[in-house]
Amino acid sequence: MERIVVVGAGHMGSVVVRGLVDGTPRAEVVVVDPSAERRASLDGRAEVTATYEPRPDDLLVLAIPPRAFDSFADGLPHGACARATVVSIMAGVRLAALSSALGTETVLRAMPNLASRVGQSMTVLCPGDQVPADGVDGARNALSVIGKVLVVQDESLLDAATALTGSGPALVAHLAQSFTDFARAAGFDADDALLLTSQVLRGTADLLSEPGVTPESLYRQASTLYGTITQGIATLREHRVGESVRTALEATTERARELAG
Ligand SMILES: NC(=O)c1ccc[n+]([C@@H]2O[C@H](COP(=O)([O-])OP(=O)(O)OC[C@H]3O[C@@H](n4cnc5c(N)ncnc54)[C@H](OP(=O)(O)O)[C@@H]3O)[C@@H](O)[C@H]2O)c1
């Protein structure tokens, strides 16, 4: 039976574990976390332990903070990961750093996001050059329990993915705040303001998932139907909202690059 070990049972790790337990019943799922409280919250769903006891063919998912990585790697017995497949979701730890610290070429980096909690992550996965096809498939399958997975071969795309998909839910939530503020000011109560906003976001996302629909085709089509939308889009253009959003994504990407060194 395949063994999947999730190291770090915080916000992301615990969601991955819950998804794995529900979504991959044939895998043995082990959770490693120093916190007794976090282990207790997952006990009964997965095997829990305070320290990682390596087995040669583990699929290891690293969901620890980047600052904890060096001491985790230093604490492993020599050669412990030589045959393991290692998937890191740590922001800003490059494939070369993973490979050299863990002593294996079978390393992959993944950038999931907060929507993992509702099974709607957009995870971007980048395998190292030496990862065999079945290693990529195993990682993709493991991460698909938290949402959609896109595999890319160019590691530099992960910096942009950290901005667009990793930080995306928070950036979109910031924009959504303007919608709820507007609804409140118009007279809707807080619950209704949130309902209106979240349903608009959900509906728009679903429309954008239809074949042949793009953001531009959607707003152009809507604009011809209602004069009101033309007015709204013109105001967004006048205030350079699109440009501001692109600048924010570029700044977030640059920060991701800095973090990765
Ligand atoms: N949250 C996001 O939206 C998001 C998105 C994309 C990627 N990520 C990445 O995902 C990783 C985890 O993020 P998070 O938000 O889940 O962080 P978190 O809530 O702080 O969880 C990290 C967990 O790892 C544990 N840990 C630390 N050192 C460990 C070790 N040596 N062995 C086992 N467990 C250890 C921590 O325990 P203690 O608290 O006791 O130290 C904590 O329970 C980070 O690297 C982050 O960059 C997060």
The ligand as a Tripos MOL2 file, in Angstrom:
@<TRIPOS>MOLECULE
LIG
   48    52     1     0     0
SMALL
NO_CHARGES

@<TRIPOS>ATOM
      1 N1         -1.6130   29.0970    3.9850 N.am      1 LIG1
      2 C1         -1.6040   29.2520    2.6650 C.2       1 LIG1
      3 O1         -2.5080   29.8140    2.0320 O.2       1 LIG1
      4 C2         -0.4670   28.6720    1.8550 C.ar      1 LIG1
      5 C3         -0.5710   28.6800    0.4560 C.ar      1 LIG1
      6 C4          0.4710   28.1090   -0.2840 C.ar      1 LIG1
      7 C5          1.5640   27.5530    0.3560 C.ar      1 LIG1
      8 N2          1.6290   27.5880    1.7100 N.ar      1 LIG1
      9 C6          2.8040   26.9880    2.3470 C.3       1 LIG1
     10 O2          2.3580   25.9010    3.1260 O.3       1 LIG1
     11 C7          3.2400   25.7280    4.2420 C.3       1 LIG1
     12 C8          2.4060   25.5990    5.4940 C.3       1 LIG1
     13 O3          1.6130   26.7770    5.6310 O.3       1 LIG1
     14 P1          0.4850   26.8430    6.7550 P.3       1 LIG1
     15 O4         -0.2790   28.0910    6.4810 O.co2     1 LIG1
     16 O5         -0.2360   25.5320    6.8290 O.co2     1 LIG1
     17 O6          1.4180   27.0320    8.0560 O.3       1 LIG1
     18 P2          1.0680   26.6630    9.5760 P.3       1 LIG1
     19 O7         -0.4030   26.7670    9.8040 O.co2     1 LIG1
     20 O8          2.0000   27.4760   10.4120 O.co2     1 LIG1
     21 O9          1.4510   25.1140    9.7080 O.3       1 LIG1
     22 C9          2.7470   24.6310    9.6980 C.3       1 LIG1
     23 C10         2.7790   23.4220   10.6250 C.3       1 LIG1
     24 O10         4.0530   22.7740   10.5010 O.3       1 LIG1
     25 C11         4.4680   22.4030   11.8250 C.3       1 LIG1
     26 N3          5.9090   22.1590   11.8460 N.ar      1 LIG1
     27 C12         6.9130   23.0610   11.9860 C.ar      1 LIG1
     28 N4          8.1020   22.4160   11.9540 N.ar      1 LIG1
     29 C13         7.8500   21.0960   11.7820 C.ar      1 LIG1
     30 C14         8.6640   19.9390   11.6580 C.ar      1 LIG1
     31 N5          9.9950   19.9940   11.6820 N.pl3     1 LIG1
     32 N6          8.0530   18.7240   11.5140 N.ar      1 LIG1
     33 C15         6.7080   18.6450   11.4620 C.ar      1 LIG1
     34 N7          5.8740   19.7180   11.5650 N.ar      1 LIG1
     35 C16         6.4390   20.9400   11.7220 C.ar      1 LIG1
     36 C17         4.0290   23.5970   12.6420 C.3       1 LIG1
     37 O11         4.0700   23.3050   14.0210 O.3       1 LIG1
     38 P3          4.4080   24.5370   15.0410 P.3       1 LIG1
     39 O12         3.3630   25.5760   14.8260 O.co2     1 LIG1
     40 O13         4.3590   23.8790   16.3790 O.co2     1 LIG1
     41 O14         5.7770   25.0310   14.6470 O.co2     1 LIG1
     42 C18         2.6160   23.7960   12.0960 C.3       1 LIG1
     43 O15         1.7020   22.8970   12.6920 O.3       1 LIG1
     44 C19         4.1730   26.9350    4.2710 C.3       1 LIG1
     45 O16         5.4520   26.5450    3.8400 O.3       1 LIG1
     46 C20         3.5500   27.9140    3.2970 C.3       1 LIG1
     47 O17         4.5410   28.6410    2.6030 O.3       1 LIG1
     48 C21         0.6390   28.1050    2.4840 C.ar      1 LIG1
@<TRIPOS>BOND
     1     1     2 1
     2     2     3 2
     3     2     4 1
     4     4     5 ar
     5     4    48 ar
     6     5     6 ar
     7     6     7 ar
     8     7     8 ar
     9     8     9 1
    10     8    48 ar
    11     9    10 1
    12     9    46 1
    13    10    11 1
    14    11    12 1
    15    11    44 1
    16    12    13 1
    17    13    14 1
    18    14    15 2
    19    14    16 1
    20    14    17 1
    21    17    18 1
    22    18    19 2
    23    18    20 1
    24    18    21 1
    25    21    22 1
    26    22    23 1
    27    23    24 1
    28    23    42 1
    29    24    25 1
    30    25    26 1
    31    25    36 1
    32    26    27 ar
    33    26    35 ar
    34    27    28 ar
    35    28    29 ar
    36    29    30 ar
    37    29    35 ar
    38    30    31 1
    39    30    32 ar
    40    32    33 ar
    41    33    34 ar
    42    34    35 ar
    43    36    37 1
    44    36    42 1
    45    37    38 1
    46    38    39 2
    47    38    40 1
    48    38    41 1
    49    42    43 1
    50    44    45 1
    51    44    46 1
    52    46    47 1
@<TRIPOS>SUBSTRUCTURE
     1 LIG1         1 GROUP 0 **** ****
